Amino acid sequence: MEINIAGPDGNVFVIMGVARKLLEDTHRGDEIPLAMKRMQLGTYGEALAVATEVSNGSITFYDSRKDDD
């Protein structure tokens, strides 16, 4: 799954929801409280890192505003 952080899906609350859903879908609901807390207390970059971590790398983030020179 790729998420454009420059678009509406890049909102931290949307990303938190995606991470929560992935944890629920993989029967790891017990990890949700800690993951959500880490995402809420950290920086935006840390929240992205937590989402990547809990998804086992299945979420990747990109910024459509940056050139691929």
SULMOPE-V661835 format. One record per residue. PHI is phi in whole degrees, 0 to 359 (999 if undefined). PSI is psi as a letter, one per 20 degrees, with the letter a starting at -180 (999 if undefined). Layout:
phi->PHI psi->PSI
phi->PHI psi->PSI
This chain:
phi->999 psi->p
phi->248 psi->p
phi->235 psi->p
phi->277 psi->o
phi->287 psi->i
phi->276 psi->i
phi->259 psi->a
phi->297 psi->h
phi->287 psi->i
phi->278 psi->i
phi->298 psi->p
phi->301 psi->h
phi->288 psi->h
phi->294 psi->g
phi->297 psi->h
phi->298 psi->g
phi->295 psi->h
phi->296 psi->g
phi->297 psi->g
phi->301 psi->g
phi->297 psi->g
phi->298 psi->g
phi->295 psi->g
phi->296 psi->g
phi->294 psi->h
phi->258 psi->j
phi->58 psi->l
phi->239 psi->k
phi->303 psi->h
phi->293 psi->i
phi->272 psi->i
phi->299 psi->g
phi->303 psi->g
phi->292 psi->g
phi->298 psi->g
phi->295 psi->g
phi->296 psi->g
phi->298 psi->h
phi->289 psi->h
phi->285 psi->h
phi->272 psi->i
phi->269 psi->a
phi->285 psi->r
phi->301 psi->g
phi->298 psi->h
phi->293 psi->h
phi->296 psi->g
phi->296 psi->g
phi->296 psi->g
phi->295 psi->g
phi->299 psi->g
phi->297 psi->g
phi->298 psi->g
phi->290 psi->h
phi->270 psi->j
phi->54 psi->k
phi->82 psi->j
phi->281 psi->i
phi->257 psi->p
phi->236 psi->q
phi->245 psi->q
phi->218 psi->r
phi->241 psi->o
phi->292 psi->i
phi->280 psi->i
phi->268 psi->q
phi->281 psi->q
phi->260 psi->l
phi->295 psi->999
